[in-house]
Amino acid sequence: MDQQSEKDKPPSPTLVLVLSLFGYPGVGHFMVGARTLATGFVLVFTALTIGIIYEMWLIAGPLYRMYTQGLPMEMAPNWARIGFWILSTGAVWLASGLHSYVLAKRLQ
């Protein structure tokens, strides 16, 4: 009976916050049982991260050609787009951590 009550005990809000911030956004939501919301956070964060990688790839290609072949750089980095990707990814990351913490607090 004691083991059953330990299984039904809600997760620690601090553990949920740490795993969501330092693990992967959405993990904390899985722990508190909000599976649909967790899937949404995982998909959005992953898409935004791929966007950042793509932007860095767009910068790296011309830089590589400039250094290896001595060609002039065709384009300057679009810092506004890069800023958008980084800020939106950070916002989703923080929102996921804080929201999972609030959900875990409500379960206790």
KOLTI-991315 format. One record per residue: residue number from 1; x, z, y of N, C-alpha, C, O in turn. Coordinates in pm, whole numbers. Last residue first. Layout:
// residues N
+-----+--------+--------+--------+--------+--------+--------+--------+--------+--------+--------+--------+--------+
! seq !   n_xx !   n_zz !   n_yy !  ca_xx !  ca_zz !  ca_yy !   c_xx !   c_zz !   c_yy !   o_xx !   o_zz !   o_yy !
+-----+--------+--------+--------+--------+--------+--------+--------+--------+--------+--------+--------+--------+
! NUM !      X !      Z !      Y !      X !      Z !      Y !      X !      Z !      Y !      X !      Z !      Y !
...
+-----+--------+--------+--------+--------+--------+--------+--------+--------+--------+--------+--------+--------+
This chain:
// residues 108
+-----+--------+--------+--------+--------+--------+--------+--------+--------+--------+--------+--------+--------+
! seq !   n_xx !   n_zz !   n_yy !  ca_xx !  ca_zz !  ca_yy !   c_xx !   c_zz !   c_yy !   o_xx !   o_zz !   o_yy !
+-----+--------+--------+--------+--------+--------+--------+--------+--------+--------+--------+--------+--------+
! 108 !     16 !   -609 !   1966 !     49 !   -469 !   1936 !    -55 !   -373 !   1985 !    -40 !   -252 !   1967 !
! 107 !    -67 !   -853 !   2059 !    -93 !   -821 !   1919 !    -67 !   -675 !   1886 !   -122 !   -623 !   1789 !
! 106 !     29 !   -861 !   2318 !   -116 !   -848 !   2297 !   -150 !   -810 !   2154 !   -251 !   -744 !   2130 !
! 105 !    299 !   -903 !   2271 !    256 !   -777 !   2333 !    108 !   -753 !   2310 !     66 !   -639 !   2287 !
! 104 !    289 !  -1165 !   2174 !    333 !  -1056 !   2084 !    293 !   -921 !   2139 !    256 !   -832 !   2063 !
! 103 !    211 !  -1299 !   2407 !    124 !  -1301 !   2290 !    160 !  -1188 !   2193 !     72 !  -1123 !   2137 !
! 102 !    436 !  -1250 !   2569 !    304 !  -1198 !   2609 !    208 !  -1194 !   2489 !    134 !  -1098 !   2472 !
! 101 !    630 !  -1392 !   2421 !    645 !  -1248 !   2444 !    510 !  -1185 !   2480 !    474 !  -1080 !   2428 !
! 100 !    535 !  -1650 !   2445 !    538 !  -1589 !   2311 !    554 !  -1437 !   2322 !    499 !  -1363 !   2241 !
!  99 !    573 !  -1683 !   2721 !    437 !  -1685 !   2665 !    435 !  -1624 !   2525 !    341 !  -1551 !   2492 !
!  98 !    853 !  -1671 !   2747 !    769 !  -1571 !   2812 !    628 !  -1567 !   2753 !    571 !  -1459 !   2738 !
!  97 !    934 !  -1895 !   2589 !    981 !  -1760 !   2562 !    890 !  -1654 !   2621 !    854 !  -1557 !   2553 !
!  96 !    797 !  -2109 !   2711 !    778 !  -2079 !   2569 !    819 !  -1935 !   2538 !    747 !  -1863 !   2469 !
!  95 !    900 !  -2103 !   2969 !    757 !  -2079 !   2947 !    729 !  -2043 !   2802 !    647 !  -1956 !   2775 !
!  94 !   1171 !  -2170 !   2922 !   1134 !  -2038 !   2973 !    987 !  -2005 !   2949 !    954 !  -1892 !   2912 !
!  93 !   1135 !  -2436 !   2821 !   1210 !  -2335 !   2745 !   1171 !  -2194 !   2790 !   1141 !  -2109 !   2707 !
!  92 !   1003 !  -2562 !   3031 !    936 !  -2550 !   2901 !   1002 !  -2441 !   2817 !    934 !  -2364 !   2750 !
!  91 !   1206 !  -2542 !   3225 !   1075 !  -2480 !   3248 !    999 !  -2462 !   3117 !    937 !  -2357 !   3095 !
!  90 !   1412 !  -2694 !   3111 !   1430 !  -2551 !   3135 !   1299 !  -2478 !   3156 !   1282 !  -2365 !   3111 !
!  89 !   1289 !  -2946 !   3118 !   1328 !  -2887 !   2990 !   1348 !  -2736 !   3004 !   1305 !  -2660 !   2918 !
!  88 !   1262 !  -2979 !   3394 !   1142 !  -2971 !   3311 !   1173 !  -2913 !   3173 !   1092 !  -2839 !   3117 !
!  87 !   1535 !  -2982 !   3475 !   1443 !  -2878 !   3524 !   1318 !  -2867 !   3437 !   1272 !  -2756 !   3410 !
!  86 !   1633 !  -3210 !   3336 !   1692 !  -3077 !   3314 !   1596 !  -2967 !   3358 !   1579 !  -2868 !   3287 !
!  85 !   1470 !  -3420 !   3430 !   1479 !  -3391 !   3286 !   1530 !  -3249 !   3263 !   1476 !  -3176 !   3179 !
!  84 !   1515 !  -3404 !   3710 !   1381 !  -3389 !   3653 !   1388 !  -3350 !   3507 !   1321 !  -3256 !   3465 !
!  83 !   1791 !  -3457 !   3723 !   1738 !  -3327 !   3765 !   1599 !  -3301 !   3710 !   1569 !  -3190 !   3667 !
!  82 !   1788 !  -3724 !   3644 !   1858 !  -3626 !   3562 !   1809 !  -3484 !   3596 !   1787 !  -3403 !   3506 !
!  81 !   1644 !  -3834 !   3857 !   1591 !  -3840 !   3720 !   1657 !  -3737 !   3630 !   1590 !  -3671 !   3551 !
!  80 !   1822 !  -3774 !   4066 !   1684 !  -3724 !   4071 !   1622 !  -3725 !   3932 !   1555 !  -3630 !   3893 !
!  79 !   2056 !  -3909 !   4005 !   2055 !  -3764 !   3996 !   1914 !  -3705 !   4002 !   1891 !  -3598 !   3948 !
!  78 !   2143 !  -4168 !   3848 !   2022 !  -4133 !   3922 !   2003 !  -3983 !   3910 !   1940 !  -3935 !   3815 !
!  77 !   2480 !  -4276 !   3882 !   2380 !  -4194 !   3814 !   2261 !  -4165 !   3905 !   2277 !  -4141 !   4024 !
!  76 !   2525 !  -4617 !   3975 !   2554 !  -4475 !   4000 !   2447 !  -4394 !   3926 !   2335 !  -4441 !   3910 !
!  75 !   2634 !  -4901 !   3794 !   2527 !  -4818 !   3850 !   2579 !  -4677 !   3875 !   2665 !  -4626 !   3803 !
!  74 !   2865 !  -5034 !   3721 !   2748 !  -5111 !   3765 !   2643 !  -5025 !   3835 !   2573 !  -5072 !   3924 !
!  73 !   3195 !  -4978 !   3803 !   3074 !  -4915 !   3751 !   2952 !  -4985 !   3809 !   2937 !  -4995 !   3930 !
!  72 !   3424 !  -5242 !   3730 !   3357 !  -5153 !   3825 !   3229 !  -5097 !   3763 !   3164 !  -5162 !   3681 !
!  71 !   3653 !  -5224 !   3453 !   3540 !  -5288 !   3521 !   3479 !  -5191 !   3622 !   3483 !  -5070 !   3600 !
!  70 !   3856 !  -5138 !   3290 !   3884 !  -5154 !   3432 !   3774 !  -5222 !   3509 !   3798 !  -5273 !   3618 !
!  69 !   3808 !  -5075 !   3033 !   3825 !  -5217 !   3064 !   3855 !  -5242 !   3211 !   3877 !  -5356 !   3252 !
!  68 !   3795 !  -4794 !   3022 !   3866 !  -4868 !   2918 !   3897 !  -5012 !   2957 !   4000 !  -5066 !   2917 !
!  67 !   3655 !  -4707 !   3251 !   3784 !  -4651 !   3217 !   3862 !  -4735 !   3117 !   3984 !  -4745 !   3127 !
!  66 !   3423 !  -4865 !   3252 !   3505 !  -4857 !   3371 !   3646 !  -4808 !   3336 !   3745 !  -4862 !   3385 !
!  65 !   3310 !  -4816 !   3002 !   3359 !  -4951 !   3034 !   3452 !  -4950 !   3155 !   3549 !  -5026 !   3159 !
!  64 !   3247 !  -4544 !   3042 !   3338 !  -4584 !   2935 !   3396 !  -4723 !   2964 !   3517 !  -4744 !   2951 !
!  63 !   3062 !  -4563 !   3249 !   3187 !  -4490 !   3270 !   3291 !  -4530 !   3165 !   3409 !  -4547 !   3196 !
!  62 !   2851 !  -4708 !   3127 !   2930 !  -4767 !   3236 !   3061 !  -4695 !   3263 !   3161 !  -4759 !   3296 !
!  61 !   2787 !  -4499 !   2923 !   2821 !  -4639 !   2894 !   2901 !  -4706 !   3004 !   3010 !  -4757 !   2977 !
!  60 !   2718 !  -4254 !   3048 !   2842 !  -4265 !   2970 !   2882 !  -4409 !   2944 !   3002 !  -4439 !   2943 !
!  59 !   2468 !  -4289 !   3163 !   2584 !  -4265 !   3249 !   2714 !  -4293 !   3173 !   2808 !  -4348 !   3229 !
!  58 !   2305 !  -4326 !   2944 !   2305 !  -4428 !   3048 !   2424 !  -4411 !   3144 !   2473 !  -4509 !   3199 !
!  57 !   2352 !  -4083 !   2815 !   2399 !  -4207 !   2753 !   2405 !  -4320 !   2856 !   2498 !  -4401 !   2855 !
!  56 !   2215 !  -3912 !   2982 !   2360 !  -3898 !   2972 !   2422 !  -4023 !   2909 !   2532 !  -4063 !   2945 !
!  55 !   1956 !  -4002 !   2927 !   2011 !  -4014 !   3063 !   2163 !  -4002 !   3061 !   2232 !  -4076 !   3131 !
!  54 !   1938 !  -3928 !   2655 !   1929 !  -4068 !   2695 !   1988 !  -4090 !   2834 !   2061 !  -4186 !   2856 !
!  53 !   1949 !  -3650 !   2675 !   2054 !  -3721 !   2602 !   2055 !  -3868 !   2640 !   2161 !  -3928 !   2655 !
!  52 !   1709 !  -3605 !   2814 !   1838 !  -3568 !   2874 !   1951 !  -3643 !   2807 !   2041 !  -3694 !   2874 !
!  51 !   1526 !  -3697 !   2619 !   1533 !  -3760 !   2751 !   1665 !  -3730 !   2822 !   1724 !  -3818 !   2884 !
!  50 !   1565 !  -3510 !   2420 !   1603 !  -3649 !   2393 !   1613 !  -3727 !   2524 !   1699 !  -3813 !   2538 !
!  49 !   1451 !  -3295 !   2556 !   1594 !  -3292 !   2521 !   1644 !  -3431 !   2489 !   1755 !  -3467 !   2529 !
!  48 !   1185 !  -3376 !   2564 !   1259 !  -3360 !   2689 !   1410 !  -3356 !   2664 !   1487 !  -3410 !   2744 !
!  47 !   1126 !  -3371 !   2289 !   1116 !  -3496 !   2365 !   1194 !  -3488 !   2495 !   1263 !  -3583 !   2532 !
!  46 !   1161 !  -3097 !   2235 !   1245 !  -3196 !   2169 !   1242 !  -3328 !   2244 !   1346 !  -3392 !   2260 !
!  45 !    958 !  -2986 !   2393 !   1098 !  -2952 !   2419 !   1193 !  -3054 !   2356 !   1292 !  -3092 !   2416 !
!  44 !    731 !  -3102 !   2268 !    760 !  -3129 !   2409 !    906 !  -3099 !   2441 !    972 !  -3178 !   2509 !
!  43 !    752 !  -2997 !   2003 !    751 !  -3142 !   2028 !    787 !  -3176 !   2173 !    865 !  -3268 !   2198 !
!  42 !    748 !  -2719 !   2045 !    860 !  -2782 !   1974 !    866 !  -2931 !   2007 !    973 !  -2984 !   2035 !
!  41 !    500 !  -2683 !   2175 !    625 !  -2649 !   2243 !    746 !  -2717 !   2177 !    835 !  -2766 !   2246 !
!  40 !    326 !  -2773 !   1966 !    329 !  -2839 !   2097 !    459 !  -2811 !   2172 !    521 !  -2902 !   2227 !
!  39 !    376 !  -2584 !   1771 !    406 !  -2724 !   1744 !    415 !  -2803 !   1875 !    502 !  -2888 !   1891 !
!  38 !    278 !  -2358 !   1905 !    419 !  -2366 !   1865 !    460 !  -2510 !   1840 !    567 !  -2553 !   1884 !
!  37 !      8 !  -2419 !   1921 !     85 !  -2406 !   2044 !    235 !  -2416 !   2015 !    310 !  -2475 !   2092 !
!  36 !    -50 !  -2409 !   1648 !    -74 !  -2532 !   1724 !      7 !  -2530 !   1853 !     68 !  -2631 !   1890 !
!  35 !     19 !  -2139 !   1577 !     88 !  -2254 !   1518 !     68 !  -2384 !   1597 !    163 !  -2462 !   1610 !
!  34 !     44 !  -1849 !   1649 !    -11 !  -1957 !   1733 !     57 !  -2088 !   1693 !    141 !  -2140 !   1765 !
!  33 !    165 !  -1637 !   1515 !     52 !  -1704 !   1453 !    -12 !  -1814 !   1535 !   -114 !  -1869 !   1493 !
!  32 !    395 !  -1523 !   1595 !    273 !  -1451 !   1631 !    148 !  -1521 !   1580 !     37 !  -1472 !   1598 !
!  31 !    582 !  -1707 !   1497 !    586 !  -1569 !   1449 !    457 !  -1494 !   1481 !    414 !  -1409 !   1402 !
!  30 !    526 !  -1936 !   1643 !    503 !  -1937 !   1498 !    497 !  -1794 !   1444 !    416 !  -1764 !   1357 !
!  29 !    614 !  -1846 !   1890 !    471 !  -1872 !   1871 !    437 !  -1880 !   1722 !    330 !  -1835 !   1681 !
!  28 !    889 !  -1834 !   1846 !    815 !  -1711 !   1874 !    666 !  -1729 !   1855 !    597 !  -1637 !   1810 !
!  27 !    945 !  -2105 !   1822 !    964 !  -2017 !   1707 !    887 !  -1887 !   1726 !    826 !  -1836 !   1632 !
!  26 !    924 !  -2226 !   2067 !    814 !  -2243 !   1973 !    825 !  -2152 !   1852 !    725 !  -2125 !   1786 !
!  25 !   1260 !  -2309 !   2125 !   1127 !  -2284 !   2182 !   1016 !  -2317 !   2084 !   1016 !  -2425 !   2024 !
!  24 !   1487 !  -2149 !   1910 !   1431 !  -2277 !   1953 !   1294 !  -2248 !   2011 !   1218 !  -2171 !   1953 !
!  23 !   1679 !  -1910 !   1987 !   1661 !  -1990 !   1867 !   1617 !  -2129 !   1907 !   1700 !  -2216 !   1934 !
!  22 !   1670 !  -1795 !   2232 !   1801 !  -1827 !   2178 !   1795 !  -1899 !   2044 !   1898 !  -1944 !   1994 !
!  21 !   1394 !  -1775 !   2292 !   1490 !  -1818 !   2394 !   1624 !  -1862 !   2336 !   1684 !  -1957 !   2385 !
!  20 !   1274 !  -1698 !   2053 !   1221 !  -1813 !   2126 !   1320 !  -1864 !   2229 !   1329 !  -1985 !   2251 !
!  19 !   1420 !  -1475 !   1978 !   1419 !  -1593 !   1891 !   1367 !  -1717 !   1963 !   1413 !  -1828 !   1936 !
!  18 !   1361 !  -1306 !   2197 !   1499 !  -1345 !   2168 !   1503 !  -1470 !   2081 !   1582 !  -1561 !   2107 !
!  17 !   1079 !  -1277 !   2174 !   1140 !  -1333 !   2295 !   1281 !  -1384 !   2267 !   1317 !  -1495 !   2309 !
!  16 !   1057 !  -1156 !   1921 !    991 !  -1284 !   1948 !   1054 !  -1353 !   2068 !   1080 !  -1473 !   2064 !
!  15 !   1193 !   -919 !   1970 !   1244 !  -1012 !   1871 !   1185 !  -1152 !   1891 !   1255 !  -1253 !   1880 !
!  14 !   1017 !   -807 !   2159 !   1156 !   -836 !   2196 !   1218 !   -935 !   2099 !   1288 !  -1027 !   2141 !
!  13 !    779 !   -772 !   2013 !    783 !   -866 !   2126 !    925 !   -902 !   2168 !    950 !  -1016 !   2208 !
!  12 !    788 !   -767 !   1661 !    833 !   -702 !   1784 !    836 !   -805 !   1897 !    890 !   -914 !   1880 !
!  11 !    492 !   -878 !   1486 !    636 !   -880 !   1515 !    667 !   -813 !   1649 !    582 !   -804 !   1737 !
!  10 !    244 !   -654 !   1339 !    284 !   -767 !   1425 !    433 !   -762 !   1457 !    493 !   -655 !   1457 !
!   9 !    198 !   -577 !    998 !    246 !   -530 !   1127 !    289 !   -649 !   1213 !    363 !   -736 !   1165 !
!   8 !    144 !   -668 !    748 !     42 !   -691 !    849 !     85 !   -647 !    989 !     16 !   -676 !   1087 !
!   7 !    366 !   -576 !    607 !    345 !   -721 !    621 !    247 !   -751 !    734 !    263 !   -849 !    806 !
!   6 !    324 !   -300 !    613 !    442 !   -356 !    679 !    428 !   -506 !    701 !    473 !   -558 !    803 !
!   5 !     97 !   -277 !    455 !     84 !   -244 !    597 !    205 !   -295 !    675 !    192 !   -330 !    793 !
!   4 !    208 !   -348 !    207 !    102 !   -432 !    265 !     88 !   -404 !    415 !     69 !   -497 !    493 !
!   3 !    380 !   -139 !    159 !    435 !   -271 !    180 !    333 !   -364 !    244 !    368 !   -449 !    326 !
!   2 !    200 !     70 !    120 !    288 !     74 !    236 !    348 !    -62 !    265 !    366 !    -99 !    381 !
!   1 !     82 !      0 !   -119 !      0 !      0 !      0 !     87 !      0 !    126 !     52 !    -62 !    227 !
+-----+--------+--------+--------+--------+--------+--------+--------+--------+--------+--------+--------+--------+
